[in-house]
Structures are given as structure tokens and as C-alpha cells.
């Protein structure tokens, strides 16, 4: 697998030449598209003058043998060398010169006066020759493009399919989480504490006011001192949650509980800061009271 990026190498002299020298030349037609293979974005190491990477598509990973990758890289180097020569020839044909550097422009030189006197016809011919050179470069590079482009299309199709799969999975997770949250809001709970074994027994109670979120807040009240207590969920109630939600209890709990409470079997300490105000309730079953012994009616272990 190699990474390929399609660059459009463009010639644009409009910042350096006047309208007469441009002679109606359209810079938008003066470009060659070349694939860079495993090459970071940026200027070529030689520093192009008027030649610029105007546009580049995103990089994409494609299948290629080591030999193919090396051949593609050689073809790119050859094309860039030809583009460099075409640029130099154009400047020469216009009777001007290029000053070196990463962002130079055309500057007055020994041929400046001749360039100013150059006719529109001569300038037009210079740009026509440039376009012909670019066409020749593109034609020589065409076999490489014909090798790479089908693989880019295949890789792009696979990437789109994967993205569609991820979006679908995300939408399904969101719908599932909405169902879980709705179930948590509809379910009413109560609890009792047995201090002898530091256990909190939790069970459904339709006449209670504690939703799942309010139960979570209630059990974490600092004044209750329940941090570290074991949680004993009624087995029948756990089974009912799993039946209605279509998921195991642990998965349902991971969605409806705060991030710091990832183990439904033990009460954690509340984080130092809270995201919102307390919205608890009270239990008609005497929530928070202590019992001297076990609580057999909870319906089993967890």
C-alpha cells in the first residue's frame, strides 16, 4: 500500500506580466496533473518559481507493488523535470529571466527592454509553445495515470463504503442510546441499605419517584456515605431491563450512568465537580434506611 496525492501543477504569470505580454493567455489552461507518491505536501525541494501547486486532492492509500511505487515516483520526477524545463523555456521565449528563491517573480534583466517590445503575436506564440510542451508532458505521463487512477477509484469507493458503514453504525448507536435513556427515565427504583455487609439493594418500585438518573444522584449524596458499597440489583428487574432494552444490563448501564460510574456493582465516589444541579427524589420504600439483616425479597444476586 502506498499513499498517492494528485497535484495540479499550474503556470500563472499574471502577477508578473502585463496584459499585453499575456496576450490573452488563459493561465487556467496551463497545468499538468501529476500523482505524488508518499510525498508530503509542500513545494518541490528545488523551489518552483512561477510553477505552483494550485490544487491538490486528499491523499489516499492504494494497492501497489514496490516496483510499481518506484516506477510511479520516477515518472513523477521525470514529469517535474520536464515542467521545470518548460518554465525556463517560456521565460526565455518571453525575453525575461527568473530570480531564484521559493517565491520569486519575473524581474527586469538584460532582456527586459526586448520583452517590453515583444509583439502580442510573439507572446502568443510563446504561450502556445508552452501549452504544447505541457500536452506532451501530460501524454508521456498518461500511462502512469492510467495505472493509478483505477486504483484510486477503487480505494475511494471502499472508503465511501466504510464511511457509510460507520455513519450507519453511529445512527444505530444513537437510536439505541435514545431507547436506553428513555427506558432509564421511565423506570422507577427504590433501594435499601444493609450496613452489616455494606450492601445497597436496588429494586423496581412503580410507586417510587426515583428515575434511574435520580437514583444515581441519590446514592452518591455525600451525606449518605455509600461510596464503595456493593450494589445488589434485583435479578428479575435486571432481566426485565435486558428484555426491554434488547441488551445486557452492563451495556445499558454504560449508556445511562455517568462516565465515572462504569461498574454497576459498586457505588463510586462523586467527582469533585458536577455538571448540573441535583435532581433527586425520595423513595416510598424508605430509601436510604438501614436494615439489620439481608434483604431476601430483592430476588437474587447480581
C-alpha positions in Angstrom: 0.0 0.0 0.0 1.2 3.5 -0.8 -0.2 6.9 -0.4 -0.8 9.0 -3.6 -1.9 12.6 -3.9 -2.9 14.2 -7.1 -1.4 17.7 -7.6 -2.2 20.2 -10.3 1.0 22.0 -11.3 -0.1 25.3 -12.7 1.7 28.1 -14.6 0.5 31.6 -13.7 2.5 34.6 -14.8 -0.3 37.1 -14.5 1.3 38.7 -11.4 4.5 39.3 -13.3 3.3 40.2 -16.8 1.1 42.9 -18.1 -2.0 42.4 -20.3 -0.1 43.0 -23.5 2.6 40.4 -22.6 -0.1 37.9 -21.5 -1.7 38.4 -25.0 -5.0 36.9 -23.9 -3.3 33.8 -22.5 -5.6 31.9 -20.0 -3.4 30.5 -17.1 -6.2 28.1 -16.3 -5.3 26.1 -19.3 -1.6 25.8 -18.4 -1.5 22.9 -15.9 -0.4 19.3 -15.7 -1.8 16.9 -13.1 0.7 14.5 -11.6 0.5 12.0 -8.7 2.9 12.3 -5.9 3.7 9.0 -4.2 4.3 9.0 -0.5 5.5 12.7 -0.7 4.4 15.3 1.8 2.6 18.3 0.6 4.6 21.4 0.0 6.9 22.9 -2.6 9.3 20.8 -4.5 12.7 20.6 -3.0 14.1 22.8 -5.7 11.7 25.6 -5.0 9.5 26.3 -8.0 9.3 29.9 -9.4 6.2 30.5 -11.5 5.2 26.9 -11.3 2.8 26.4 -8.4 0.8 23.6 -6.9 -2.5 25.3 -7.1 -4.8 22.4 -6.1 -4.3 19.0 -4.5 -6.8 16.3 -3.7 -6.6 14.5 -0.4 -4.1 11.7 -0.1 -5.5 8.2 -0.4 -3.9 4.7 0.1 -3.9 2.4 -2.9 -2.6 -1.0 -3.7 0.8 -1.1 -5.4 3.8 -3.3 -5.5 7.2 -2.0 -4.6 8.2 -1.9 -8.3 5.1 0.0 -9.2 5.6 2.5 -6.5 9.2 3.1 -7.6 8.1 3.4 -11.2 5.4 6.0 -10.3 7.9 8.0 -8.3 10.4 8.0 -11.2 7.6 9.1 -13.6 6.7 12.0 -11.3 10.3 13.1 -11.1 10.7 13.0 -14.9 7.4 15.0 -15.3 8.6 17.6 -12.8 11.9 17.9 -14.6 10.1 18.4 -17.9 7.8 21.1 -16.3 10.9 22.9 -14.9 12.4 22.9 -18.4 9.1 24.2 -19.9 9.0 27.0 -17.4 12.6 28.0 -18.2 11.9 27.9 -21.9 8.8 30.1 -21.6 10.7 32.7 -19.7 13.4 32.6 -22.3 10.9 32.9 -25.1 9.4 36.0 -23.4 12.8 37.6 -23.3 12.9 37.7 -19.5 14.6 35.9 -16.6 13.7 34.3 -13.2 15.2 35.4 -9.9 15.8 32.4 -7.7 14.2 31.6 -4.4 11.0 30.0 -3.1 8.6 32.8 -4.2 10.3 34.8 -6.8 8.7 36.6 -9.8 9.9 37.7 -13.1 12.3 40.6 -12.7 13.9 43.1 -15.1 17.0 41.7 -16.6 19.1 42.0 -19.7 16.1 41.1 -21.9 13.6 43.4 -20.2 13.6 46.0 -23.0 13.3 43.3 -25.6 10.4 41.7 -23.7 8.6 45.1 -23.5 8.9 45.5 -27.2 7.8 41.9 -27.9 4.6 41.8 -30.0 1.4 40.3 -29.0 1.9 37.7 -31.7 5.3 36.7 -30.3 3.9 36.4 -26.8 1.0 34.4 -28.0 3.4 32.1 -29.8 5.5 31.7 -26.7 2.4 30.6 -24.7 1.2 28.4 -27.5 4.6 26.6 -27.3 4.2 26.2 -23.6 0.8 24.6 -23.9 2.2 22.2 -26.5 5.0 21.2 -24.1 2.5 20.7 -21.3 0.4 18.5 -23.6 3.5 16.5 -24.4 4.4 16.1 -20.7 0.8 15.0 -19.9 0.8 12.5 -22.8 4.1 10.9 -21.6 2.8 10.7 -18.1 -0.6 9.3 -19.2 0.3 5.6 -18.9 1.2 6.1 -15.2 -2.1 8.0 -14.6 -4.0 5.1 -16.3 -2.3 2.7 -13.8 -3.0 4.8 -10.7 -6.5 6.3 -11.4 -8.5 3.0 -11.4 -6.9 2.1 -8.0 -7.7 5.5 -6.7 -11.3 5.0 -7.8 -11.4 1.6 -6.1 -9.9 2.9 -2.9 -12.2 5.9 -2.9 -15.2 3.5 -3.3 -14.0 1.4 -0.4 -13.5 4.5 1.7 -17.0 5.7 0.9 -18.5 2.3 1.8 -16.6 2.3 5.1 -17.7 5.8 5.8 -21.3 4.8 5.1 -20.9 1.8 7.4 -19.6 4.0 10.2 -22.4 6.5 9.7 -25.0 3.8 9.8 -23.4 2.3 13.0 -23.3 5.7 14.6 -27.0 6.3 13.8 -27.9 2.9 15.2 -25.9 3.6 18.4 -27.7 7.0 18.7 -31.1 5.4 18.3 -30.1 2.6 20.8 -28.9 5.2 23.3 -32.1 7.2 22.9 -34.1 4.0 23.7 -31.8 3.3 26.7 -32.2 6.8 28.0 -36.0 6.7 27.6 -36.2 3.4 29.5 -34.0 4.9 32.3 -36.3 7.9 32.6 -39.4 5.7 32.7 -38.2 3.1 35.2 -38.7 3.8 38.9 -36.4 2.4 41.6 -36.1 2.1 45.3 -33.3 0.8 47.5 -32.4 -0.3 51.0 -29.1 -0.4 52.7 -27.8 -3.3 54.9 -24.9 -1.9 56.9 -23.8 -5.3 58.1 -22.4 -6.2 54.7 -22.2 -2.6 53.3 -24.7 -3.5 50.5 -27.3 -1.4 48.7 -30.2 -3.5 47.4 -31.9 -1.9 44.4 -35.3 -3.0 43.0 -38.0 -1.6 40.8 -40.9 0.1 42.6 -43.7 1.6 40.5 -44.9 3.9 43.3 -41.4 5.3 43.8 -40.4 8.7 42.3 -36.7 7.8 41.6 -35.9 7.6 38.0 -32.5 5.9 37.1 -30.8 9.3 36.9 -32.2 10.4 40.2 -31.3 7.1 41.8 -27.7 7.6 40.7 -27.6 11.1 42.3 -29.4 9.8 45.4 -26.9 7.0 46.0 -23.9 9.4 45.6 -25.1 12.0 48.1 -22.0 12.7 50.3 -24.2 12.6 53.4 -25.2 9.0 52.7 -21.6 7.8 52.9 -22.2 4.9 50.5 -19.0 5.2 48.5 -17.6 1.7 47.9 -20.7 -0.1 48.9 -21.7 -3.2 46.9 -24.8 -2.8 44.7 -27.2 -5.8 44.6 -29.7 -5.4 41.8 -32.9 -7.5 41.9 -32.3 -10.3 39.4 -35.8 -10.1 38.0 -35.5 -6.4 37.4 -32.1 -6.8 35.7 -33.7 -9.4 33.4 -36.6 -7.0 32.7 -34.2 -4.2 31.7 -32.4 -6.5 29.4 -35.6 -7.8 27.8 -37.0 -4.3 27.2 -33.7 -2.7 26.0 -32.5 -5.7 23.9 -29.1 -5.5 25.5 -27.3 -6.9 28.6 -27.6 -4.9 31.7 -23.9 -3.8 31.7 -24.3 -2.3 28.2 -27.5 -0.5 29.2 -25.8 0.8 32.3 -22.8 2.2 30.5 -25.1 4.4 28.4 -27.4 5.7 31.1 -24.9 6.1 34.0 -22.3 8.9 34.4 -18.9 8.2 32.9 -17.2 7.8 36.4 -19.7 5.1 37.4 -18.8 2.3 35.0 -19.3 -0.6 37.3 -23.0 -1.1 38.2 -22.0 -3.4 41.1 -20.3 -0.8 43.2 -21.0 2.8 44.2 -18.2 5.2 43.2 -17.3 8.5 44.8 -18.8 11.5 43.1 -16.3 13.6 41.1 -15.2 16.9 42.7 -17.2 18.9 40.2 -20.7 18.3 39.0 -22.2 19.0 35.6 -25.5 20.2 36.9 -27.7 20.6 40.0 -29.0 17.7 42.0 -32.4 16.5 40.8 -33.2 13.6 43.2 -36.4 12.4 44.8 -37.4 10.2 47.7 -38.4 6.6 47.9 -41.7 5.5 49.4 -39.9 2.3 50.4 -37.8 4.2 52.9 -34.9 4.7 50.6 -31.6 5.1 52.4 -32.7 3.4 55.6 -30.5 0.7 57.1 -31.6 -2.8 57.9 -30.1 -5.2 60.3 -30.0 -8.2 58.1 -30.2 -9.3 54.5 -32.9 -8.4 52.0 -34.3 -11.6 50.6 -37.1 -10.1 48.6 -34.6 -8.5 46.2 -34.9 -11.6 44.1 -31.3 -12.8 43.8 -27.8 -11.7 43.2 -26.2 -9.6 40.5 
